[in-house]
Amino acid sequence: MPSKHDSEAKKSTQKVMDMTIDALKGEVTLHILESQLLQDISNTVITTDFLGKTYHAHMAFEQPDGQALQLDTDFFGLKRPEVNLTPGPFETSENGVLNVVIKF
């Protein structure tokens, strides 16, 4: 669901992802069913400039050493493409199903 603060958010009527939790195995599995639908939502690498300043302290979002953020890699360290980015922590490069298993 889009945030109430994003009046221009893109929505999909199709189910794009599903998640299962197996507490006995200590696993969360994210099933991305149609990666192309996700890629159609966002086209922007998240940067310090894109995020702006924090609400209370009016400070920029940046690296601990003061360098600007450039979130151009995904959760697994894979480089994101210049266009057709997949929103969220996991980059997908092809249409179809992607299963991500995270152990806790």
C-alpha positions as CSV (number, residue, x, y, z in Angstrom):
1,M,0.0,0.0,0.0
2,P,1.3,3.4,-0.8
3,S,2.0,5.9,2.0
4,K,-0.6,8.6,2.6
5,H,2.2,11.0,1.9
6,D,2.7,9.8,-1.6
7,S,-0.3,10.9,-3.6
8,E,1.3,10.0,-6.9
9,A,2.3,6.4,-5.9
10,K,1.9,3.8,-8.6
11,K,-0.3,0.9,-7.7
12,S,-0.7,-2.6,-9.2
13,T,-4.0,-4.6,-9.2
14,Q,-2.0,-7.8,-9.7
15,K,-0.4,-9.7,-6.9
16,V,3.3,-8.9,-7.2
17,M,4.8,-10.7,-4.2
18,D,4.0,-13.1,-1.4
19,M,5.8,-14.0,1.8
20,T,6.0,-17.1,4.0
21,I,7.4,-17.5,7.5
22,D,8.6,-20.8,8.8
23,A,9.4,-20.3,12.5
24,L,10.5,-23.9,12.9
25,K,13.2,-23.5,10.2
26,G,13.9,-19.9,11.1
27,E,13.3,-18.8,7.6
28,V,11.4,-16.0,5.8
29,T,10.9,-16.6,2.1
30,L,9.9,-13.7,-0.1
31,H,8.3,-14.8,-3.4
32,I,8.5,-12.0,-6.1
33,L,5.9,-13.3,-8.6
34,E,6.2,-10.7,-11.3
35,S,9.5,-8.8,-11.2
36,Q,8.7,-6.7,-14.3
37,L,5.7,-5.1,-12.5
38,L,8.0,-4.0,-9.7
39,Q,10.6,-2.6,-12.1
40,D,7.8,-0.5,-13.7
41,I,7.2,1.3,-10.4
42,S,10.6,3.0,-9.8
43,N,13.4,4.3,-11.9
44,T,15.5,6.2,-9.4
45,V,18.6,5.3,-7.5
46,I,18.1,6.6,-3.9
47,T,20.7,9.2,-3.0
48,T,21.3,11.8,-0.3
49,D,19.8,14.5,-2.6
50,F,16.7,12.3,-3.3
51,L,16.0,11.7,0.4
52,G,16.4,15.4,1.4
53,K,16.7,16.3,5.1
54,T,15.4,14.6,8.3
55,Y,12.2,16.0,9.7
56,H,13.4,16.9,13.2
57,A,17.1,17.6,12.9
58,H,17.1,18.9,9.3
59,M,20.2,16.9,8.5
60,A,21.0,15.1,5.3
61,F,20.9,11.3,5.1
62,E,24.6,10.3,4.6
63,Q,27.2,7.7,5.3
64,P,28.8,7.6,8.8
65,D,31.9,9.3,7.4
66,G,29.8,12.2,6.0
67,Q,29.9,10.9,2.4
68,A,26.7,11.1,0.3
69,L,24.5,8.1,0.1
70,Q,24.2,6.3,-3.3
71,L,22.1,3.1,-2.8
72,D,23.2,1.5,-6.1
73,T,23.6,-2.0,-4.8
74,D,21.0,-4.4,-3.4
75,F,20.9,-6.4,-0.1
76,F,23.3,-9.0,-1.6
77,G,25.7,-6.4,-3.0
78,L,24.6,-6.7,-6.6
79,K,25.0,-3.5,-8.6
80,R,21.6,-2.0,-9.6
81,P,21.1,-1.0,-13.2
82,E,20.8,2.6,-14.3
83,V,17.2,2.2,-15.4
84,N,14.3,-0.2,-14.5
85,L,15.3,-0.5,-10.9
86,T,13.5,-2.9,-8.6
87,P,12.2,-1.0,-5.6
88,G,13.1,-2.5,-2.2
89,P,16.2,-4.4,-1.1
90,F,16.4,-7.1,-3.8
91,E,17.3,-6.3,-7.4
92,T,15.8,-8.5,-10.0
93,S,17.2,-8.6,-13.5
94,E,14.7,-10.7,-15.4
95,N,10.9,-11.1,-15.5
96,G,9.5,-14.0,-13.6
97,V,9.6,-15.5,-10.1
98,L,12.4,-14.7,-7.6
99,N,12.5,-16.5,-4.2
100,V,14.7,-14.9,-1.5
101,V,15.2,-17.0,1.6
102,I,16.4,-15.2,4.7
103,K,17.4,-17.2,7.8
104,F,16.9,-15.7,11.3
